[in-house]
Amino acid sequence: MRYANMQYASMRLQNKVALITGGAQGLGAAIAKRFAEEGAVIFIGDIAAQEDAAAQTIEEITAGDGKASFIPLDVTGEQSWADARSVVEKAAGRLDILVNNAGINIRETIEEMPLEHLNKMLAVNVSGAFLGCKYFIPLFRKSGGGSIINMSSQCGIIGHRYTTEAYTVTKGAVTLLTKSVAVRYGKDNIRSNCLCPSTADTPLITERLKDPAFRAERLGEVPLGRLALPEDIANAALFLASDEAAYINGVAFPVDGGSTAD
Ligand SMILES: NC(=O)c1ccc[n+]([C@@H]2O[C@H](COP(=O)([O-])OP(=O)(O)OC[C@H]3O[C@@H](n4cnc5c(N)ncnc54)[C@H](O)[C@@H]3O)[C@@H](O)[C@H]2O)c1
C-alpha cells in the first residue's frame, strides 16, 4: 500500500461534510444526491426562494438514508456566507467539501448587454465562488484540509463560439480563481479544482434545448454525440471530492464528451 495514511472507505465520502451552493436543482442537486449516496452529510445552500425545490432533493436523499439540510444562502452577499459558515460550524463542526456551483447565464452578446447584466453575472458566478472560498478556507484549515470544487464551464477554457462574452468572462475568472487558490492553499492541504462541463440538460438551459436548431448546434460539438447528463458532472465532482483525488490540485477538468479537444 503506497498511501500509508489513506484508507479506502466502502463509501467514498464517508464521514465527510459537504456544502453545495445552488444545490436545489440542476447540477447542484445531482451532485448533492451523488455525494449523499457515498456517505457525505450534505448542506444545500441556495436562495430562500428555492427552499421548496431543495426540499424535494433533500427528501430523495433522506429517503435513501442520507443526511441533508437546507441553508438559505445568497452567494452574492458576505453576510449570507458568514451566516452559512456559522450554521455549518454549529451543526457539523467542520467542512470537507465546498462545491461553488451556483451560477446564472443572461444570454446577450457583448453588443446587446447592459453593464448591469454583466455585473449581475459577475456577482453570482465570480463573487459567489470567491466569497465561498473566503469564508470556508479558515474552516477547512481548522479541519486539516478540504476540497473546493468550483463550477466553471467549457467556456472557462475556450472562447466558445455559441456562448456569450459575459458568461465566458465569468467562467474564465472561475477557472483562474480555482488555480490561484490551489497554489496558495495547497500547503494547508486544501485542494482547489474546477469542473468544465459542456451543455447539460438542466433548468438553466432546458427551454432553449426545445429549439431543434439550438439542440443540434450543441450536439454537433460533442465528439461523444450526446449532451452531458447531470450524473456525468456529479460523478466527476465525486472523484475530485474524494480521497482518490488526493494529489489533484489546480485542475480545470473538462466534462464535455471531448468538445474542448476539438
Ligand atoms: N447546464 C449546463 O449546461 C452547464 C454547463 C456548464 C456549466 N454550468 C454551470 O453549472 C452550474 C449549475 O448550473 P445548472 O445548469 O444546474 O443551473 P440551474 O439554473 O438549474 O441551477 C442553478 C442554481 O443556482 C442557484 N442560484 C442562482 N443564484 C444564486 C445565488 N445568488 N445564491 C445562491 N444560489 C443561487 C439557483 O437558485 C439554482 O438552484 C452553474 O454555475 C452553471 O453556470 C452549467
PDBQT file of the ligand as one rigid body, heavy atoms in Angstrom, charges set to zero:
ROOT
HETATM    1  N1  LIG A 301     -26.290  23.260 -17.531  1.00  0.00    +0.000 N 
HETATM    2  C1  LIG A 301     -25.223  23.422 -18.276  1.00  0.00    +0.000 C 
HETATM    3  O1  LIG A 301     -25.218  23.154 -19.464  1.00  0.00    +0.000 OA
HETATM    4  C2  LIG A 301     -23.946  23.948 -17.659  1.00  0.00    +0.000 A 
HETATM    5  C3  LIG A 301     -22.757  23.773 -18.374  1.00  0.00    +0.000 A 
HETATM    6  C4  LIG A 301     -21.563  24.253 -17.820  1.00  0.00    +0.000 A 
HETATM    7  C5  LIG A 301     -21.582  24.892 -16.602  1.00  0.00    +0.000 A 
HETATM    8  N2  LIG A 301     -22.768  25.045 -15.934  1.00  0.00    +0.000 N 
HETATM    9  C6  LIG A 301     -22.719  25.707 -14.628  1.00  0.00    +0.000 C 
HETATM   10  O2  LIG A 301     -23.170  24.788 -13.658  1.00  0.00    +0.000 OA
HETATM   11  C7  LIG A 301     -23.757  25.488 -12.562  1.00  0.00    +0.000 C 
HETATM   12  C8  LIG A 301     -25.130  24.932 -12.288  1.00  0.00    +0.000 C 
HETATM   13  O3  LIG A 301     -25.917  25.114 -13.455  1.00  0.00    +0.000 OA
HETATM   14  P1  LIG A 301     -27.306  24.413 -13.676  1.00  0.00    +0.000 P 
HETATM   15  O4  LIG A 301     -27.358  24.076 -15.111  1.00  0.00    +0.000 OA
HETATM   16  O5  LIG A 301     -27.557  23.372 -12.668  1.00  0.00    +0.000 OA
HETATM   17  O6  LIG A 301     -28.254  25.678 -13.433  1.00  0.00    +0.000 OA
HETATM   18  P2  LIG A 301     -29.695  25.800 -12.746  1.00  0.00    +0.000 P 
HETATM   19  O7  LIG A 301     -30.223  27.110 -13.183  1.00  0.00    +0.000 OA
HETATM   20  O8  LIG A 301     -30.511  24.580 -12.987  1.00  0.00    +0.000 OA
HETATM   21  O9  LIG A 301     -29.323  25.850 -11.181  1.00  0.00    +0.000 OA
HETATM   22  C9  LIG A 301     -28.599  26.923 -10.661  1.00  0.00    +0.000 C 
HETATM   23  C10 LIG A 301     -28.892  27.022  -9.170  1.00  0.00    +0.000 C 
HETATM   24  O10 LIG A 301     -28.148  28.149  -8.667  1.00  0.00    +0.000 OA
HETATM   25  C11 LIG A 301     -28.995  28.856  -7.784  1.00  0.00    +0.000 C 
HETATM   26  N3  LIG A 301     -28.598  30.258  -7.643  1.00  0.00    +0.000 N 
HETATM   27  C12 LIG A 301     -28.716  31.259  -8.547  1.00  0.00    +0.000 A 
HETATM   28  N4  LIG A 301     -28.323  32.432  -8.000  1.00  0.00    +0.000 NA
HETATM   29  C13 LIG A 301     -27.959  32.164  -6.718  1.00  0.00    +0.000 A 
HETATM   30  C14 LIG A 301     -27.481  32.951  -5.651  1.00  0.00    +0.000 A 
HETATM   31  N5  LIG A 301     -27.313  34.282  -5.771  1.00  0.00    +0.000 N 
HETATM   32  N6  LIG A 301     -27.192  32.343  -4.471  1.00  0.00    +0.000 NA
HETATM   33  C15 LIG A 301     -27.379  31.003  -4.326  1.00  0.00    +0.000 A 
HETATM   34  N7  LIG A 301     -27.833  30.207  -5.307  1.00  0.00    +0.000 NA
HETATM   35  C16 LIG A 301     -28.121  30.778  -6.487  1.00  0.00    +0.000 A 
HETATM   36  C17 LIG A 301     -30.392  28.729  -8.398  1.00  0.00    +0.000 C 
HETATM   37  O11 LIG A 301     -31.400  29.017  -7.457  1.00  0.00    +0.000 OA
HETATM   38  C18 LIG A 301     -30.370  27.279  -8.860  1.00  0.00    +0.000 C 
HETATM   39  O12 LIG A 301     -30.815  26.401  -7.844  1.00  0.00    +0.000 OA
HETATM   40  C19 LIG A 301     -23.738  26.958 -12.950  1.00  0.00    +0.000 C 
HETATM   41  O13 LIG A 301     -22.590  27.574 -12.379  1.00  0.00    +0.000 OA
HETATM   42  C20 LIG A 301     -23.621  26.908 -14.467  1.00  0.00    +0.000 C 
HETATM   43  O14 LIG A 301     -23.032  28.084 -14.977  1.00  0.00    +0.000 OA
HETATM   44  C21 LIG A 301     -23.944  24.586 -16.429  1.00  0.00    +0.000 A 
ENDROOT
TORSDOF 0
